Amino acid sequence: ARKKCEGCGERGACMKRPKTGEAMCKECFYLAFETEVHETITAGKLFTRGDRVAIGASGGKDSTVLAYVLKLLNDRYDYGLNLFLLSVDEGITGYRDDSLETVKRNQIQYDLPLTIISYKELYGWTMDEIVKEIGMKNNCTFCGVFRRQALDRAAKMGATKVVTGHNADDIAETVLMNILRGDIARLKRCTAITTGEGSDLPRCKPFKYTYEKEIVMYAYFKDLDYFSTECTYSPNAYRGYARVFLKDLELINPTAIIDIIHSGEALHVREEVSMPVQGQCKRCGYISSADLCKACVLLEGLNKGRPKLAIGKKVHEVEILCLHVNMCQWMIETYLCVILLFQSKLLEEKPTTTTTTTT
């Protein structure tokens, strides 16, 4: 017989929820998913009635589900928000042009206004042109810096807040990456549900405690229209090492993702440790802890025909990065060895049954 849903106890279960392990029917899963996002929004006091909220839309699963759920919750709980989609065209042929077609369909499906801004328009360069200059090794550095600033620049044209589809997996990966890099400044703020509080444009993460697997399941069962192809230039990203490690941890213990986030939240920097002071870039006015923001430094290198100077690493810095990568691989291998030893120990301790025959 089909197992009953642990939510309602009436309908048959059709899935095992990744976050809790509960057997659920689709209807109960939808309600649990949406209610948890609503509780995250209200507990974090993310919005104020009348806010004009820009939803960072890439066409991928996270931003598509975010747009759908945020519109749903805005209507259901009467948040009083003015929502619109905001997309950044990085200029990646065969990837971003296709995903933007998905965003345009979402605009019609969800009846939300759409604004699209491009790297070419803002910086005079597309990512395809940048990769031709610098190669495949450091392209994610340029894209990440330019994308964050592009979202903020575009949103300032009419938004009071920006929301992004960063999920629990993303945040846990960022905690691990900042630990491996020894980046105390970013480690302190990477678990914050809202960044830039007190500034002109706070940025919020309603999916902070939402598992990536559950977002995929929600999109699948709701039959949402999203783009699922990986970025052409992302396979070499440093984040990949943290992602592999996190997925191995999740196999062992599904609560590992939330545990890492809570650990990051509990970290405190000693008062005597000097932290970078956030100011403004002298050239573009964007938030920066130096005279020039990272985007301006990278752009200056590109325009002068010396792009690698802005991201160049000294020999000892390269050695440190290699050490971090090796450390991450060692952690994964050690964890897997521990699990194998634990499993073999269980097999040794398992009682054996003997059969005796009498004649």
Secondary structure, 3 states (H helix, E strand, C coil): CCCECCCCCCCECCEECCCCCCEECHHHHHHHHHHHHHHHHHHCCCCCCCCEEEEECCCCHHHHHHHHHHHHHHHHHCCCCEEEEEEEECCCCCCHHHHHHHHHHHHHHHCCCEEEEEHHHHHCCCHHHHHHHHCCCCHHHHHHHHHHHHHHHHHCCCCCEEECCCCHHHHHHHHHHHHHHCCHHHHHHCCCCEECCCCCCCEECCCCCCCHHHHHHHHHHCCCCCCCCCCCCCCCCCHHHHHHHHHHHHHHCCCHHHHHHHHHHHCCCCCCCCCCCCEECCCCCCEECCCCCHHHHHHHHHHCCCHHHCCCCCHHHHHHHHHHHHHHHHHHHHHHHHHHHHHHHHHHHCCCCCCCCCC
